[in-house]
Amino acid sequence: MYSLLLWRCFTIAKDNNALVNEQIRAEEVLVIGPSGEQLGKKSREDALILANAAGFDLVQVGTNPNNPVCKLMDYNKYKYEKQKKQKEALKKQRVNANETKEFRLSVNIDVHDFNTRVNQVVKYLQKGHKIKATIRFKGREMAHTELGEDVLNRFAEAVKEYGEIEEKPKMEMRSMFMMIRPIKKEGENNEKN
């Protein structure tokens, strides 16, 4: 039984910097029960025996080394819930922060491919994402960069109902790109407030 307790203590200790079970070095600790009730000051050994008998871990929650506060809890469950909350918070941040989506076009793009990309871009603009339209020039196409600029302008014209040009077409090495941002409708600001 004692070896199981030690094993559990060391496997938990690797994951976090909280003091758990045998890691607690204070001689006396203030013990709080699993539902928040105060169980009073106890010696470390008595607190560990109490936690083990109840099937919980003894976790130091107070940072004061002179008067440590420890709580009886299932530490693995607590860690799992904490990670779950962090993931949810990250997910909400990603939803709020709209991403930039990149679409690649070519100088000699076919009409059907062009229309497919326009439809995809319209969906992303409606969701509030920015669009980066890129054309990469290959070989002799570098001599006719104005053709690429025409394709980008035609692309911006096709989505002008949903997005406006944020950055005009610009050359960068062998690529030309343009940024399009979504147009905010008048009703959107009122709905959010």
Contacts in CASP RR format, 6 or more apart in sequence:
PFRMAT RR
TARGET T0000
AUTHOR 0000-0000-0000
METHOD contacts of the structure
MODEL  1
MYSLLLWRCFTIAKDNNALVNEQIRAEEVLVIGPSGEQLGKKSREDALIL
ANAAGFDLVQVGTNPNNPVCKLMDYNKYKYEKQKKQKEALKKQRVNANET
KEFRLSVNIDVHDFNTRVNQVVKYLQKGHKIKATIRFKGREMAHTELGED
VLNRFAEAVKEYGEIEEKPKMEMRSMFMMIRPIKKEGENNEKN
1 52 0 8 1.000
5 21 0 8 1.000
5 22 0 8 1.000
5 48 0 8 1.000
5 52 0 8 1.000
6 22 0 8 1.000
8 21 0 8 1.000
8 57 0 8 1.000
9 20 0 8 1.000
9 21 0 8 1.000
9 22 0 8 1.000
9 23 0 8 1.000
12 20 0 8 1.000
12 21 0 8 1.000
12 57 0 8 1.000
12 75 0 8 1.000
12 76 0 8 1.000
13 20 0 8 1.000
13 23 0 8 1.000
15 79 0 8 1.000
16 79 0 8 1.000
18 59 0 8 1.000
18 60 0 8 1.000
18 61 0 8 1.000
18 75 0 8 1.000
19 25 0 8 1.000
19 59 0 8 1.000
19 60 0 8 1.000
20 57 0 8 1.000
20 58 0 8 1.000
20 59 0 8 1.000
20 60 0 8 1.000
20 75 0 8 1.000
21 48 0 8 1.000
21 51 0 8 1.000
21 57 0 8 1.000
21 58 0 8 1.000
22 48 0 8 1.000
23 60 0 8 1.000
24 44 0 8 1.000
24 47 0 8 1.000
24 58 0 8 1.000
24 60 0 8 1.000
24 68 0 8 1.000
24 70 0 8 1.000
25 44 0 8 1.000
26 44 0 8 1.000
26 60 0 8 1.000
26 65 0 8 1.000
26 68 0 8 1.000
27 43 0 8 1.000
27 44 0 8 1.000
28 41 0 8 1.000
28 42 0 8 1.000
28 43 0 8 1.000
28 44 0 8 1.000
29 41 0 8 1.000
29 42 0 8 1.000
29 43 0 8 1.000
29 44 0 8 1.000
29 47 0 8 1.000
29 58 0 8 1.000
29 60 0 8 1.000
29 68 0 8 1.000
29 69 0 8 1.000
29 70 0 8 1.000
30 38 0 8 1.000
30 40 0 8 1.000
30 41 0 8 1.000
30 67 0 8 1.000
30 68 0 8 1.000
30 69 0 8 1.000
30 70 0 8 1.000
31 38 0 8 1.000
31 39 0 8 1.000
31 40 0 8 1.000
31 41 0 8 1.000
31 42 0 8 1.000
31 47 0 8 1.000
31 50 0 8 1.000
31 58 0 8 1.000
31 70 0 8 1.000
31 71 0 8 1.000
31 72 0 8 1.000
32 38 0 8 1.000
32 39 0 8 1.000
32 61 0 8 1.000
32 69 0 8 1.000
32 70 0 8 1.000
32 71 0 8 1.000
32 72 0 8 1.000
33 39 0 8 1.000
33 71 0 8 1.000
33 72 0 8 1.000
34 54 0 8 1.000
34 56 0 8 1.000
34 71 0 8 1.000
34 72 0 8 1.000
34 73 0 8 1.000
36 71 0 8 1.000
39 50 0 8 1.000
39 72 0 8 1.000
42 50 0 8 1.000
47 58 0 8 1.000
47 70 0 8 1.000
48 58 0 8 1.000
50 58 0 8 1.000
50 72 0 8 1.000
51 57 0 8 1.000
51 58 0 8 1.000
51 72 0 8 1.000
54 72 0 8 1.000
55 74 0 8 1.000
56 72 0 8 1.000
56 73 0 8 1.000
56 74 0 8 1.000
57 72 0 8 1.000
57 73 0 8 1.000
57 74 0 8 1.000
57 75 0 8 1.000
58 70 0 8 1.000
58 71 0 8 1.000
58 72 0 8 1.000
59 70 0 8 1.000
59 71 0 8 1.000
59 72 0 8 1.000
59 73 0 8 1.000
59 75 0 8 1.000
59 78 0 8 1.000
60 68 0 8 1.000
60 69 0 8 1.000
60 70 0 8 1.000
61 69 0 8 1.000
61 70 0 8 1.000
61 71 0 8 1.000
62 68 0 8 1.000
62 69 0 8 1.000
62 70 0 8 1.000
98 127 0 8 1.000
98 128 0 8 1.000
98 129 0 8 1.000
98 130 0 8 1.000
99 129 0 8 1.000
99 130 0 8 1.000
100 129 0 8 1.000
100 130 0 8 1.000
100 131 0 8 1.000
100 132 0 8 1.000
100 179 0 8 1.000
101 121 0 8 1.000
101 124 0 8 1.000
101 129 0 8 1.000
101 130 0 8 1.000
101 131 0 8 1.000
101 132 0 8 1.000
102 131 0 8 1.000
102 132 0 8 1.000
102 133 0 8 1.000
102 134 0 8 1.000
103 117 0 8 1.000
103 120 0 8 1.000
103 121 0 8 1.000
103 131 0 8 1.000
103 132 0 8 1.000
103 133 0 8 1.000
103 134 0 8 1.000
104 134 0 8 1.000
104 135 0 8 1.000
104 136 0 8 1.000
105 114 0 8 1.000
105 117 0 8 1.000
105 133 0 8 1.000
105 134 0 8 1.000
105 135 0 8 1.000
105 151 0 8 1.000
105 152 0 8 1.000
105 155 0 8 1.000
106 135 0 8 1.000
106 136 0 8 1.000
106 151 0 8 1.000
107 135 0 8 1.000
107 137 0 8 1.000
107 141 0 8 1.000
107 144 0 8 1.000
107 147 0 8 1.000
107 148 0 8 1.000
107 151 0 8 1.000
109 117 0 8 1.000
109 151 0 8 1.000
114 151 0 8 1.000
114 154 0 8 1.000
114 155 0 8 1.000
114 158 0 8 1.000
117 155 0 8 1.000
118 155 0 8 1.000
118 158 0 8 1.000
118 159 0 8 1.000
121 131 0 8 1.000
121 133 0 8 1.000
121 155 0 8 1.000
121 159 0 8 1.000
121 162 0 8 1.000
121 180 0 8 1.000
122 159 0 8 1.000
122 162 0 8 1.000
124 131 0 8 1.000
125 131 0 8 1.000
125 159 0 8 1.000
125 162 0 8 1.000
125 163 0 8 1.000
125 180 0 8 1.000
125 182 0 8 1.000
125 183 0 8 1.000
126 162 0 8 1.000
126 182 0 8 1.000
128 182 0 8 1.000
129 182 0 8 1.000
130 166 0 8 1.000
130 179 0 8 1.000
130 180 0 8 1.000
130 181 0 8 1.000
130 182 0 8 1.000
131 159 0 8 1.000
131 163 0 8 1.000
131 179 0 8 1.000
131 180 0 8 1.000
131 181 0 8 1.000
132 177 0 8 1.000
132 178 0 8 1.000
132 179 0 8 1.000
132 180 0 8 1.000
133 152 0 8 1.000
133 155 0 8 1.000
133 156 0 8 1.000
133 177 0 8 1.000
133 178 0 8 1.000
133 179 0 8 1.000
133 180 0 8 1.000
134 175 0 8 1.000
134 176 0 8 1.000
134 177 0 8 1.000
135 148 0 8 1.000
135 151 0 8 1.000
135 152 0 8 1.000
135 175 0 8 1.000
135 176 0 8 1.000
135 177 0 8 1.000
136 174 0 8 1.000
136 175 0 8 1.000
137 145 0 8 1.000
137 148 0 8 1.000
137 174 0 8 1.000
137 175 0 8 1.000
137 176 0 8 1.000
138 174 0 8 1.000
141 147 0 8 1.000
142 174 0 8 1.000
145 171 0 8 1.000
145 176 0 8 1.000
148 169 0 8 1.000
148 176 0 8 1.000
149 169 0 8 1.000
149 176 0 8 1.000
152 169 0 8 1.000
152 176 0 8 1.000
152 178 0 8 1.000
153 169 0 8 1.000
155 178 0 8 1.000
156 165 0 8 1.000
156 178 0 8 1.000
156 180 0 8 1.000
159 180 0 8 1.000
161 183 0 8 1.000
162 182 0 8 1.000
162 183 0 8 1.000
163 180 0 8 1.000
163 181 0 8 1.000
163 182 0 8 1.000
163 183 0 8 1.000
164 180 0 8 1.000
164 181 0 8 1.000
164 183 0 8 1.000
165 178 0 8 1.000
165 179 0 8 1.000
165 180 0 8 1.000
166 179 0 8 1.000
166 180 0 8 1.000
166 181 0 8 1.000
167 177 0 8 1.000
167 178 0 8 1.000
167 179 0 8 1.000
168 178 0 8 1.000
169 176 0 8 1.000
169 177 0 8 1.000
169 178 0 8 1.000
170 176 0 8 1.000
170 177 0 8 1.000
170 178 0 8 1.000
END
